[in-house]
Each structure stands twice: as C-alpha cells, then as structure tokens.
C-alpha cells in the first residue's frame, strides 16, 4: 500500500507520461491485460486510457486491472488512470 508521500511522488513522475495502453470499445480483454502487465514490468509506472468506456465501466475496468496485475492505482483523472507496480 502506498503512503501519501509515495503517492504524491509517483503522481509527479507520471505527469509527463503518455498513456501506453488504450482500452477500446471491447473493454478489458485478456490481450489488453497482458499488455498492461508487460508495460508494468518494463516501466513500473504507466498511464492507461479508457476512452471507449462509460464512467461506471471505466471505474470497474481500472479496479480490475489493479486486482489482476497486483498493481496500485496512483491517480485517476477522467479517462486516464496512473498505475504503479514495484518491480522485484
């Protein structure tokens, strides 16, 4: 679990990042989850854009991503979520 200071530092680091994974109209597929997992392994801190989903579906998708990839949501602004997973 991230403490407030860590969360603030990660938000600052994520500010300049572009979304690396886009969730389309089909929603959160296994392929999208695999791509998010690869991106987290490579970068630790990523942005995911869910432009094709309504608000409620977007919230559920972001929660599912964190649950299935053992990552933590750092921040969510509109259709973009910043996700962090520490590399071993």
C-alpha positions as CSV (number, residue, x, y, z in Angstrom):
1,X,0.0,0.0,0.0
2,X,1.3,3.4,-1.0
3,X,1.5,6.1,1.7
4,X,0.5,9.7,0.8
5,X,4.1,10.9,0.2
6,X,4.9,8.0,-2.2
7,X,1.6,8.6,-4.0
8,X,2.5,12.3,-4.4
9,X,6.0,11.5,-5.7
10,X,4.5,9.0,-8.2
11,X,1.9,11.5,-9.4
12,X,4.7,14.0,-10.1
13,X,6.7,11.3,-12.0
14,X,3.6,10.3,-14.0
15,X,2.7,13.9,-15.0
16,X,4.9,13.8,-18.1
17,X,4.0,10.3,-19.2
18,X,1.8,9.5,-22.2
19,X,-0.8,6.6,-21.9
20,X,0.9,3.4,-23.0
21,X,-2.2,1.2,-23.2
22,X,-5.6,2.1,-24.6
23,X,-8.8,0.3,-23.6
24,X,-11.1,0.3,-26.6
25,X,-14.8,-0.4,-27.1
26,X,-14.4,-4.1,-26.4
27,X,-13.4,-3.3,-22.8
28,X,-10.8,-5.1,-20.7
29,X,-9.8,-8.1,-22.7
30,X,-7.1,-10.7,-21.9
31,X,-4.9,-9.2,-24.5
32,X,-5.2,-5.7,-23.0
33,X,-4.5,-7.1,-19.5
34,X,-1.4,-8.9,-20.9
35,X,-0.2,-5.6,-22.5
36,X,-0.7,-3.7,-19.2
37,X,1.2,-6.4,-17.4
38,X,4.2,-6.2,-19.9
39,X,4.2,-2.4,-19.6
40,X,4.2,-2.5,-15.8
41,X,7.1,-5.0,-15.9
42,X,9.0,-2.7,-18.2
43,X,8.2,0.7,-16.6
44,X,6.7,0.2,-13.1
45,X,4.6,3.4,-13.6
46,X,2.2,3.7,-16.5
47,X,-0.9,5.5,-17.7
48,X,-3.9,3.7,-19.1
49,X,-6.6,5.4,-21.2
50,X,-10.1,4.0,-21.3
51,X,-11.7,6.3,-23.9
52,X,-14.2,3.7,-25.1
53,X,-15.9,3.0,-21.8
54,X,-18.7,4.8,-19.9
55,X,-17.8,6.1,-16.4
56,X,-19.1,3.1,-14.4
57,X,-17.4,0.6,-16.7
58,X,-14.2,2.6,-16.6
59,X,-14.1,2.5,-12.8
60,X,-14.7,-1.3,-12.8
61,X,-12.0,-1.8,-15.5
62,X,-9.4,0.2,-13.6
63,X,-10.2,-1.7,-10.4
64,X,-10.0,-5.0,-12.3
65,X,-6.6,-4.0,-13.7
66,X,-5.2,-3.3,-10.3
67,X,-6.7,-6.6,-8.9
68,X,-5.5,-8.8,-11.7
69,X,-2.0,-7.3,-12.1
70,X,-1.2,-6.8,-8.4
71,X,-0.7,-3.1,-9.1
72,X,-2.0,0.0,-7.3
73,X,-3.9,2.9,-8.8
74,X,-2.0,6.1,-8.1
75,X,-4.4,8.6,-9.6
76,X,-7.4,8.7,-11.9
77,X,-8.3,11.8,-13.8
78,X,-11.2,11.4,-16.2
79,X,-10.5,8.6,-18.7
80,X,-6.8,8.2,-17.6
81,X,-5.5,6.1,-14.7
82,X,-2.0,6.1,-13.4
83,X,-0.9,2.6,-12.2
84,X,2.1,1.5,-10.3
85,X,3.6,-1.9,-9.6
86,X,7.1,-2.2,-8.0
87,X,9.5,-4.4,-9.9
88,X,11.3,-7.0,-7.8
